[in-house]
Amino acid sequence: DKKKYPDLFFCNCNLGYRRDKYSGNMTRKILANDAAEIKSLIDIIEPENIICLGLDTSVVVIRTLIDKKFSCNRVSELIGTGEHYIYGETYIYPVAHPGYWGTSTRGEDNVIADWRRIRK
């Protein structure tokens, strides 16, 4: 009855991926398995912002919501100058995954700048 942040919602792009302590080896194919469910969830919740962690999650979300043929193989190319993508009234922000590989690939300064561009 006392929600501290009722305007926040977090979920994985792939709803059935994790088992026990299993982690890693996420692929676009695995992410795409739940694409229809994620789209339905987004259409119900109508979030103001979607923050996609990592290249593959970003590509699958953009393919699912905006352009089925969208393709990109480099996170720096995907993020570009920091422009967001739009689905209806929802802003989609691809960011490097905040884990070790994403931060080392994108560079810590760029990762910080990418998060700062997200509208409030």
Secondary structure, DSSP 8 states (H G I E B T S, - for coil): ---S-TT-----SSTT---TT------HHHHHTTHHHHHHHHHHH--SEEEEESHHHHHHHHHHHT-TT-----HHHHHTTS--EEETTEEEEEE--SSHHHHHHH-HHHHHHHHHTS--
